[in-house]
Amino acid sequence: MNNPVNYLILAILILTFSCATVLPPPGGPDDTLPPRVSGTTLAPGSINQNLDLDLILQFDEWIVQKPPPGAVAISPPISGRLRLKADGDKLRIYSTEPLDSSTTYTLTVTNAIKDLRNNPLEKPFQILFSTGSYLDSLQADFSVLLQDSLTKKKKFPVVAFYPIGKVRANKRYLAKFRDSTLTAETDTVPNVSKEIPQYIAQTDSLGKGTLQGMQAGLYLAIAFLDENNNQKLDVESEITGIATFPFKLTEEKKHLAFSLGDLDTSSVTLDAISQRGNREIEFSFSRSIVFDSLNCFFATSKDTLLPLEVYTESGSKNPVLLFDNLKNDSLYTANCLFAKDSLGRRLDTTRASAKLKFKRIPDDEITPTAISKIEPARGADDVLPELPIKLFYNRPVSADTLKFRLFVNEDTVKAVVKQVDAVSLEISSAWGTDAKIRFEHVKEDSVKMSLQFSTISRLKLASLKGKIPGGNASTIVVLQEVTVGKTTKSSKPSKLAKLAKRATGAARTLGKEWSVKSDDSGNFEFKGLPKGIYSIMHFNDLNGDGRLTSGSIYPLQVGEPWVMYEEDLILNSGENIF
């Protein structure tokens, strides 16, 4: 083994295999800083560029050596394939086909580019250049209302622009997407589920962005979360939003505001049914169902059974239907005549039946009835006085068979019990601010469950009055609690959750949400708020459904306009004016 040749072979093997995988260096503090572009061989804003696209970006640290598809986008589209090759802290971007002459291009490097610690670019990097003697000078600014979950996952949408009108006939890249039943002259409206956009750019971590180097004209502007990085909308799996239609781009500076939502138009289907107990049958649909719309029943060759009630368990989207008198070893067919989801998409009645062989479960094998969730949480402080206690069970219960005791500041008070559905109850009484509540579930004079919490101090309550400029009776104002630098105990953020960070970079968690309608003049008022920090936005509820809608692809409809204010509100106790 002392042969020098053996040492040489060993050294070569070690060098070969140590270079097979690029890993971050071990030890030291965690690297949380994003990579940054520190140089480029193609100067931004340059003109008369060569038709052969080939440039190198220099980063301030090593990046992942296999950039994913869609990590770099170029607008307008090119005939060749955009190729990427990483080498340490450098990224080569090139194409095998020449660019078009006399054309302004915008190259966007997205946050799919990450360093070896998986930190993505903080914001997209753009290079504007031209193969002609001038640069197209128009630009579009945009904002996308980000969901809190997207911000935490560092998934940011793209904004895409599709040409409208007869100008489409002159776009060579559209030829392969054109409907064969249409001539170029009659193809005037984009088919966004098939074609790639003429211009595309990504938002930053705040949902904001700018696209430069655009030509004047009419466009369909949409935002979507490009999950598969193919720079094309997949409406069945990617959330989308439409700001305005058509969007006229001129010298006048304009700003587009998008909200993202599920715009999939496919029907609801019944996927399966399963037995939960001797009365409870779970129905699994492709989407969450509005229970009031559900019309399902069981049928045999001799009989038809209608459900007694419909409910859902805490944490589940599937409805459970209660049936009486189901017979052991009997085959039942579930038929659903109608159902719809919250967006009005209806059940496909050709895919709305399923079979079940019912088997009676012995009583000792049935899961015992228990409380699965309680609101507010045990030991909670600063609970608002008007909120009832909510009990969620794992199986159907009847309020008439249950016994409760309620104490407010150690005084016994009457508990008002409301059966919300088969598995949930609400308990309320006349408790106000500055109260200590003790609630007990009693069985055979022994306490089976105890809950204690306290309501908010009167000195911590705040109110907010204000006026939305240009607001009217369709304007809805939304406040959402903000916790900076630590996790909030508030409920899960909804779609209107906007930001997890502000310009300061401090971590922000969004919690409970309040909303009110304005009057005809845009005046609004919130009462009974905990003092603290809030984000504020408002939108025009044009369809009257009480929620911010994102538009529609088929048929083509724009989303509802909204405004999110950059600064958070700090509400002190007492009256506050917006």
Disulfide bonds with the S-S distance in Angstrom:
Cys296-Cys336 2.04
